[in-house]
Amino acid sequence: MRETRILDAAAEVFASQGLSATLADVAKQADVGVATVYRWFASKDDLVHGVYAARVTEAEELARVAAVATDPWTGMAAFLERMAVDIAADKGWHELLTGSYAEILGCARTGLVDLVEAAQHRIAEHVAALVLRAKEAGQLRADFEPSDLMPLALSVQAAGDLRQRAVGFLLDGLRVARDRPSALPAPVQRDRDSVALDRMRRSGARPPLRGRESPSQLDVIVRTALELLDESGFDAVTLRAVAARIGVRLNTVSWHVKTKARLHDLMADAVLAEIDLDGLPEDWRERVSALAHRYRRALLSHRDGGRLVGSTFGAEPATLAAADTLVAALLDGGLPAPAAAWTCWTIIYFTLGLVQEEQGTPGTLADEVAGTGRFPSLALVLPHLADDEYETRFRFGLDLILASTARNLDVAASPA
């Protein structure tokens, strides 16, 4: 079922990237279009709710069972260890429990907010009962408060692969008396680069970017750069920012992509890899139109997508595949090679320009034209120049290009 597929993909994306991941990231992971995600989930809040509602219920039940455990200390240890490990393994879950989801998602009073706040209240009640029982049994230090437990569970995330050891130290610090220290798993000593590369490989375990045979560390860098693009815009994407986001040194990223321009090429190719080149119409004009619309949707699925792709001229696999498919459709229509190449560029340049205007800051055209009397022709058509009917404008321009192309074909085919 497609809904389940989207939820599974979203769970992986939110766990690794956090709730700032976009629906485009989820769509890519699920190998569906962004429109398909919106068809099943009206908003990102709805998707987050779908992913974490069951997790919230499980956390409540874990707290309830711990609170009524026969041995309070066993309940305390089980709750802390399970919550700490789950939080450390899922960035989105951490953000939900700390309340930062509201800032990230821009939530108003939604079902998601109500769900989390109600669950936090009930979990707090169970934890208070558990702490009281453990103190009364002489197992838990007297100065420990119920409000201390969740911050301790959240803190384990910083321990990374050593989180099981961190939980052991925490428990020993909370217990009033013990016969011997808790048994701890042996730490694995690795240098910083090894840890970073392992993290990159784990993240790269997702399907590879289209056009590549297998997921790689380079995929991780490109995906991270796209996250930054979607969150903060084109100017925020730097090699240093990508390195900081992954948790590696700048040299590690530089070794893979060499320059920021090369990174932009790879990012642009990843954006264009989202174009579905399958299931296109047989008729060449319908095929060209469908490709152009899919090209535009791919650009719009990322913040500053038009600016990113427009700033590159990369000969990358997905970029070449999209261009090859478009040129093939034009050749099938009977265009000679020069006309097919130039019409391909015309469609691409027109789409890039319109998308950049659509994604850019509104200009001052109306202010410059209206009321001055200096530009009477522009003033006459100003409502159509300054409107935001970008889909209508796109269809008009594309139809104009295709109509001109078809007309030139008819003229070339007519007898002298």
C-alpha positions as CSV (number, residue, x, y, z in Angstrom):
1,M,0.0,0.0,0.0
2,R,1.4,3.4,-1.0
3,E,0.4,5.1,2.3
4,T,2.5,2.5,4.2
5,R,5.4,2.9,1.9
6,I,5.3,6.7,2.4
7,L,5.1,6.3,6.2
8,D,8.0,3.8,6.2
9,A,10.1,6.2,4.2
10,A,9.2,9.2,6.4
11,A,10.1,7.2,9.5
12,E,13.6,6.7,8.0
13,V,14.0,10.2,6.9
14,F,12.8,11.8,10.1
15,A,15.0,9.5,12.2
16,S,18.2,10.4,10.3
17,Q,17.5,14.0,9.3
18,G,15.0,15.2,12.0
19,L,11.7,17.0,11.4
20,S,13.3,19.7,9.3
21,A,13.4,17.2,6.5
22,T,11.1,18.1,3.6
23,L,8.3,16.2,2.0
24,A,10.6,16.1,-1.1
25,D,13.1,14.1,1.0
26,V,10.3,11.7,2.0
27,A,9.1,11.4,-1.6
28,K,12.6,10.7,-2.8
29,Q,13.1,8.0,-0.1
30,A,9.7,6.4,-1.0
31,D,10.5,6.7,-4.7
32,V,7.2,8.6,-5.4
33,G,6.5,12.2,-6.5
34,V,5.9,14.9,-4.0
35,A,2.3,15.2,-5.2
36,T,1.7,11.6,-4.2
37,V,2.8,12.4,-0.7
38,Y,0.4,15.4,-0.6
39,R,-2.3,13.1,-1.9
40,W,-2.1,11.0,1.2
41,F,-1.0,13.6,3.8
42,A,-2.4,17.1,3.5
43,S,0.5,18.7,5.4
44,K,3.8,17.8,7.0
45,D,2.2,17.9,10.4
46,D,-0.2,15.1,9.3
47,L,2.8,13.0,8.1
48,V,4.7,13.5,11.3
49,H,1.6,12.6,13.2
50,G,1.2,9.4,11.2
51,V,4.8,8.4,11.8
52,Y,5.0,9.1,15.6
53,A,1.4,8.6,16.9
54,A,2.1,4.9,17.6
55,R,5.5,5.8,19.2
56,V,3.9,8.2,21.5
57,T,1.4,5.6,22.6
58,E,4.3,3.1,23.2
59,A,6.1,5.6,25.3
60,E,3.1,6.1,27.5
61,E,2.6,2.4,27.9
62,L,6.3,2.0,28.7
63,A,6.0,4.6,31.5
64,R,2.8,3.0,32.8
65,V,4.3,-0.5,33.0
66,A,7.5,0.8,34.6
67,A,5.5,2.7,37.2
68,V,3.7,-0.5,38.4
69,A,6.7,-2.9,38.1
70,T,7.1,-5.2,41.1
71,D,10.6,-3.9,41.7
72,P,10.6,-0.1,41.3
73,W,14.3,0.0,40.4
74,T,13.8,-2.5,37.6
75,G,11.1,-0.3,36.3
76,M,13.3,2.8,36.5
77,A,16.2,1.1,34.7
78,A,14.0,-0.3,32.0
79,F,12.3,3.0,31.3
80,L,15.5,5.1,31.2
81,E,17.4,2.6,29.1
82,R,14.6,2.1,26.5
83,M,13.8,5.9,26.2
84,A,17.5,6.8,26.0
85,V,18.3,4.3,23.3
86,D,15.1,5.2,21.2
87,I,15.8,8.9,21.5
88,A,19.4,8.5,20.5
89,A,18.5,6.5,17.4
90,D,15.8,8.8,16.1
91,K,16.5,12.5,15.6
92,G,12.8,13.3,14.9
93,W,11.7,11.6,18.1
94,H,14.2,13.6,20.1
95,E,12.8,16.8,18.6
96,L,9.2,15.9,19.4
97,L,10.1,15.1,23.1
98,T,12.1,18.3,23.6
99,G,9.4,20.5,22.1
100,S,11.6,21.8,19.3
101,Y,9.1,20.4,16.8
102,A,6.9,23.4,17.2
103,E,9.7,25.7,16.0
104,I,10.8,23.4,13.2
105,L,7.3,22.7,11.8
106,G,5.8,26.0,12.7
107,C,2.9,24.2,14.4
108,A,-0.1,26.1,15.6
109,R,-2.6,24.2,17.8
110,T,-2.8,21.1,15.7
111,G,-3.6,17.5,16.4
112,L,0.2,16.8,16.6
113,V,0.7,19.4,19.3
114,D,-2.3,18.1,21.3
115,L,-1.1,14.5,20.9
116,V,2.5,15.2,22.2
117,E,1.5,17.5,25.0
118,A,-1.2,15.1,26.3
119,A,1.3,12.2,26.2
120,Q,3.9,14.2,28.0
121,H,1.5,15.0,30.7
122,R,0.5,11.3,31.2
123,I,4.1,10.1,31.0
124,A,5.0,12.7,33.7
125,E,2.3,11.3,36.0
126,H,3.6,7.7,35.6
127,V,7.2,8.8,36.1
128,A,6.3,10.7,39.3
129,A,4.7,7.6,40.7
130,L,7.7,5.5,39.7
131,V,10.2,7.9,41.3
132,L,8.2,8.0,44.5
133,R,8.1,4.2,44.8
134,A,11.8,3.9,44.1
135,K,12.6,6.4,46.8
136,E,10.3,4.8,49.3
137,A,12.0,1.4,48.6
138,G,15.4,3.1,49.3
139,Q,16.6,2.4,45.8
140,L,16.8,5.9,44.4
141,R,18.7,8.9,45.8
142,A,16.4,11.2,47.8
143,D,17.3,14.4,45.9
144,F,16.2,13.0,42.5
145,E,13.1,14.6,41.0
146,P,10.7,13.2,38.4
147,S,11.6,16.2,36.1
148,D,15.2,14.9,36.1
149,L,14.4,11.7,34.3
150,M,13.6,12.8,30.8
151,P,16.6,15.3,30.5
152,L,18.8,12.4,31.4
153,A,17.3,10.2,28.7
154,L,17.7,13.0,26.2
155,S,21.3,13.6,27.2
156,V,22.4,10.1,26.1
157,Q,22.0,11.1,22.4
158,A,25.4,12.9,22.7
159,A,27.1,9.7,23.5
160,G,26.5,8.3,20.0
161,D,27.7,4.7,19.7
162,L,28.6,4.7,23.4
163,R,25.0,5.3,24.6
164,Q,24.7,1.9,26.3
165,R,27.7,2.8,28.4
166,A,26.3,6.2,29.1
167,V,23.0,4.7,30.4
168,G,25.0,2.4,32.7
169,F,26.9,5.3,34.3
170,L,23.6,7.2,34.7
171,L,21.9,4.4,36.5
172,D,24.9,3.8,38.8
173,G,24.8,7.5,39.7
174,L,21.1,7.4,40.6
175,R,21.1,4.2,42.7
176,V,21.5,4.6,46.4
177,A,23.6,1.4,46.9
178,R,24.9,-1.4,44.8
179,D,26.9,-4.5,45.2
180,R,29.0,-3.8,42.1
181,P,29.0,-1.4,39.2
182,S,26.7,-2.1,36.3
183,A,28.2,-4.2,33.5
184,L,29.1,-2.0,30.6
185,P,29.8,-2.9,26.9
186,A,33.4,-2.3,26.0
187,P,34.0,1.0,24.1
188,V,35.3,0.8,20.6
189,Q,38.2,3.2,20.1
190,R,38.1,4.9,16.7
191,D,39.6,8.1,15.4
192,R,37.3,10.9,14.5
193,D,37.4,10.3,10.7
194,S,36.5,6.6,11.1
195,V,33.5,7.5,13.2
196,A,32.5,10.2,10.7
197,L,32.8,7.8,7.8
198,D,30.8,5.2,9.5
199,R,28.0,7.7,10.1
200,M,28.1,8.6,6.5
201,R,27.9,5.0,5.4
202,R,25.0,4.3,7.7
203,S,23.2,7.3,6.3
204,G,24.1,6.2,2.8
205,A,22.3,2.8,3.4
206,R,19.2,4.3,1.8
207,P,18.6,3.8,-2.0
208,P,21.3,5.5,-4.1
209,L,20.7,8.8,-5.9
210,R,19.4,8.0,-9.4
211,G,22.1,7.4,-11.9
212,R,24.4,5.8,-9.4
213,E,24.9,2.0,-8.9
214,S,25.0,2.0,-5.1
215,P,24.7,4.5,-2.2
216,S,27.9,6.2,-1.3
217,Q,29.5,8.7,1.0
218,L,29.1,11.2,-1.9
219,D,25.3,10.6,-1.8
220,V,25.3,11.5,1.9
221,I,27.1,14.8,1.2
222,V,24.7,15.7,-1.6
223,R,21.6,14.8,0.4
224,T,22.9,16.9,3.3
225,A,23.5,19.8,1.0
226,L,19.9,19.5,-0.2
227,E,18.6,19.6,3.3
228,L,20.5,22.8,3.9
229,L,19.1,24.2,0.6
230,D,15.5,23.4,1.6
231,E,15.9,24.8,5.1
232,S,17.9,27.9,4.5
233,G,18.2,28.6,0.8
234,F,20.9,28.6,-1.9
235,D,23.3,31.0,-0.1
236,A,23.5,28.8,3.0
237,V,24.9,25.8,1.1
238,T,28.7,25.8,1.7
239,L,31.2,23.0,2.1
240,R,31.8,24.1,5.7
241,A,28.0,24.1,6.5
242,V,27.6,20.6,5.0
243,A,30.6,19.3,7.0
244,A,29.2,20.7,10.2
245,R,25.8,19.2,9.5
246,I,27.2,15.7,9.0
247,G,29.7,16.1,11.8
248,V,32.9,15.7,9.8
249,R,35.8,17.9,9.1
250,L,35.8,20.3,6.1
251,N,38.6,18.3,4.5
252,T,36.4,15.2,4.4
253,V,33.8,16.9,2.4
254,S,36.3,18.7,0.2
255,W,38.0,15.4,-0.6
256,H,34.8,14.1,-2.1
257,V,33.4,17.2,-4.0
258,K,36.6,19.3,-4.4
259,T,34.7,22.7,-4.9
260,K,31.4,24.3,-4.1
261,A,30.7,24.6,-7.8
262,R,31.1,20.8,-8.1
263,L,28.8,20.3,-5.1
264,H,26.2,22.5,-6.8
265,D,26.5,20.4,-10.0
266,L,25.8,17.2,-8.0
267,M,22.9,18.8,-6.1
268,A,21.3,20.0,-9.4
269,D,21.7,16.5,-10.8
270,A,20.0,15.1,-7.7
271,V,17.1,17.5,-8.1
272,L,16.7,16.5,-11.8
273,A,16.9,12.9,-10.8
274,E,13.4,13.4,-9.2
275,I,11.9,13.7,-12.7
276,D,10.0,10.5,-13.6
277,L,11.1,9.6,-17.1
278,D,8.7,6.6,-17.3
279,G,5.1,6.5,-18.5
280,L,5.4,9.3,-21.0
281,P,2.8,9.8,-23.8
282,E,3.5,8.4,-27.3
283,D,2.7,11.6,-29.1
284,W,5.8,13.7,-29.3
285,R,4.1,17.0,-28.4
286,E,2.3,15.5,-25.4
287,R,5.6,13.9,-24.4
288,V,7.5,17.1,-24.5
289,S,4.8,18.9,-22.6
290,A,4.7,16.2,-19.9
291,L,8.5,16.3,-19.6
292,A,8.5,20.1,-19.2
293,H,5.9,20.0,-16.5
294,R,7.8,17.3,-14.6
295,Y,11.0,19.3,-15.0
296,R,9.2,22.4,-13.5
297,R,7.8,20.3,-10.6
298,A,11.2,18.9,-9.7
299,L,12.6,22.5,-9.5
300,L,9.7,23.7,-7.4
301,S,10.1,20.8,-5.0
302,H,13.2,22.4,-3.5
303,R,13.7,25.9,-2.1
304,D,15.7,27.9,-4.7
305,G,15.6,24.9,-7.0
306,G,15.5,27.1,-10.1
307,R,18.4,29.1,-8.9
308,L,20.4,26.0,-8.1
309,V,19.9,24.3,-11.5
310,G,20.2,27.5,-13.4
311,S,23.6,28.2,-11.9
312,T,25.1,24.9,-13.1
313,F,26.0,23.3,-16.4
314,G,26.8,19.8,-15.2
315,A,27.2,16.8,-17.4
316,E,25.8,14.5,-14.7
317,P,23.8,11.3,-15.3
318,A,20.3,12.4,-14.3
319,T,20.7,15.8,-16.1
320,L,21.8,14.1,-19.3
321,A,19.0,11.5,-19.0
322,A,16.4,14.2,-18.8
323,A,17.9,16.2,-21.7
324,D,18.3,13.0,-23.8
325,T,14.6,12.1,-23.3
326,L,13.5,15.6,-24.2
327,V,15.6,15.7,-27.4
328,A,14.5,12.2,-28.3
329,A,10.8,13.4,-28.2
330,L,11.7,16.4,-30.4
331,L,13.6,14.2,-32.9
332,D,10.6,11.8,-33.0
333,G,8.5,14.8,-34.0
334,G,10.6,15.2,-37.1
335,L,12.8,18.2,-36.0
336,P,16.2,18.3,-37.6
337,A,19.1,18.0,-35.2
338,P,19.8,21.8,-34.9
339,A,16.2,22.6,-34.2
340,A,15.8,19.8,-31.7
341,A,18.8,21.0,-29.8
342,W,17.7,24.7,-29.8
343,T,14.1,23.9,-28.9
344,C,15.4,21.8,-26.0
345,W,17.4,24.8,-24.7
346,T,14.4,27.1,-25.3
347,I,12.2,25.0,-23.1
348,I,14.8,24.5,-20.4
349,Y,15.7,28.2,-20.3
350,F,12.1,29.3,-20.3
351,T,11.3,27.0,-17.4
352,L,14.3,27.9,-15.4
353,G,13.6,31.6,-15.7
354,L,10.0,31.4,-14.8
355,V,10.7,29.1,-11.8
356,Q,13.4,31.5,-10.5
357,E,10.9,34.3,-10.7
358,E,8.3,32.2,-8.9
359,Q,10.7,31.3,-6.1
360,G,12.4,34.7,-5.9
361,T,11.6,37.9,-4.0
362,P,8.7,39.8,-5.5
363,G,9.9,42.7,-7.6
364,T,8.9,46.3,-7.8
365,L,7.5,46.2,-11.4
366,A,4.1,47.5,-10.4
367,D,5.5,50.4,-8.4
368,E,7.8,51.4,-11.3
369,V,5.1,51.3,-13.9
370,A,1.9,52.3,-12.2
371,G,1.1,56.0,-11.9
372,T,4.3,57.3,-13.7
373,G,2.8,57.6,-17.1
374,R,6.2,56.8,-18.6
375,F,5.4,53.2,-19.7
376,P,1.9,53.3,-21.1
377,S,2.1,49.9,-22.8
378,L,3.4,48.1,-19.8
379,A,0.7,49.9,-17.7
380,L,-1.9,48.5,-20.0
381,V,-0.9,44.9,-19.4
382,L,0.5,45.3,-15.9
383,P,-2.1,43.1,-14.2
384,H,-0.9,40.2,-16.4
385,L,2.8,41.0,-16.0
386,A,2.7,41.2,-12.2
387,D,0.2,38.4,-11.4
388,D,1.2,35.2,-9.6
389,E,-0.5,32.8,-12.0
390,Y,2.7,31.0,-12.7
391,E,1.1,27.7,-13.8
392,T,-1.0,29.6,-16.3
393,R,2.0,31.5,-17.6
394,F,4.0,28.3,-17.9
395,R,1.3,26.6,-19.9
396,F,1.0,29.6,-22.2
397,G,4.7,29.9,-22.8
398,L,5.1,26.1,-23.4
399,D,2.1,26.0,-25.7
400,L,3.6,28.9,-27.6
401,I,7.0,27.1,-28.1
402,L,5.3,23.9,-29.2
403,A,2.9,25.6,-31.5
404,S,5.8,27.5,-33.2
405,T,7.8,24.2,-33.4
406,A,4.8,22.4,-35.0
407,R,4.2,25.3,-37.4
408,N,7.9,25.3,-38.6
409,L,7.6,21.5,-39.2
410,D,4.5,22.0,-41.3
411,V,6.2,24.7,-43.3
412,A,9.3,22.5,-43.9
413,A,7.1,19.6,-45.0
414,S,4.9,21.6,-47.4
415,P,5.9,21.5,-51.1
416,A,7.7,24.4,-52.6
